[in-house]
């Protein structure tokens, strides 16, 4: 299968991991030799309930028996999407009460950037160095990593950058700024949390100059940080919220949320200001609804903080400089990228799935399903420490 995988399916890098997947259930993925791998990555944070969660599977199957795609987004009233958006609004601050459902996180970013420009009538967008918000042309334009962008230029104009957690840079937000987009916790840069009320200070500056504050919750969202959304840890409310990944319980989806007053601007002057064929797909929306209910009706969010403590207590080793992040959005930082690479690859050989971060080469991604058990955490951390001992003692 790997031969055909390389020959016929477009690749994202010259050296894919190439596991031949047979099936997956709970916290484990199985290859075609029936070797099982404990999953500490959860599809890069996209499977918060693990694999084949019964509540999500049942919702998908039930909806398939009723109807699948029937009409482009925004024309027909379909109960899975309506129920989902209504429940989401009940769980968010009152100023975030209308949601536009799309197909992926990067499409949600595109919609959010358009909404900021449409709301303010301004063009300037501000992002952060080492930010990652997706890979389409608009999303790439607010990516703060030039090495990944240069061969695709020109990108969209009037985009400037600041340094995350640098308060002095906030003066770059002016009355010419349509919006500033930030990850609530910087992901690709190394799971960097905001410090010294940085997000509150961004909020204050946006209020002063009339700019939109856009928070990208695609990675931190849906319980991973111990709250439903990461921004709820920092006493701040964005103008536009962007979500995805864990939203669909493993199904492809994204969305952006704002006030009804602002969101309605996309439906007039001009009409069809943002359109999508498959956004709000009833099968996907059913998976989203089941996922959101499971996360909010159980103790998974509170347990994420307890599991963080367990990880931190176990991941102590001379090769680990620190463990960054919050809840089950963690990164073990090693001394150099060579160590990180070796740990990730050798752990896979021993039956543990780890992964990299986009821009920070020394980081080992640890973003397991929220449903992972304490015993599974101990099992996986033991493998990490075993591999690190082999490297340290040779």
Secondary structure, 3 states (H helix, E strand, C coil): CHHHHHHHCCCCCCCCCCCCEEEEEECEEEECCCCEEEECCHHHHCCCCCECCHHHHHHHHHHHCCCCCCCCCCCCCCHHHHHHHHHHHHHCCCCCCEEEEECCHHHHHHHHHHHHHHHHCCCEEEEECCCCCCCCHHHHHCCCCHHHCHHHCCCCCCEEEECCCCHHHHHHCCCCEEEEEEECEECCCCCEECCCCHHHHHHHHHHHHCCEEEEECCCCCCCCCCCCCHHHHCCCCCCEEEEEHHHHCCCCCEEEEECHHHHHHHHCCCCCCCCCCCCCCHHHHHHHHHHHHHHHHCCHHHHHHHHHHHHHHHCCCCCEEEEEEECCEEEEEECCHHHHHHHHHHHHHCCEECECCCCCCCEEEECCCCCCCHHHHHHHHHHHHHHHHHHHHC
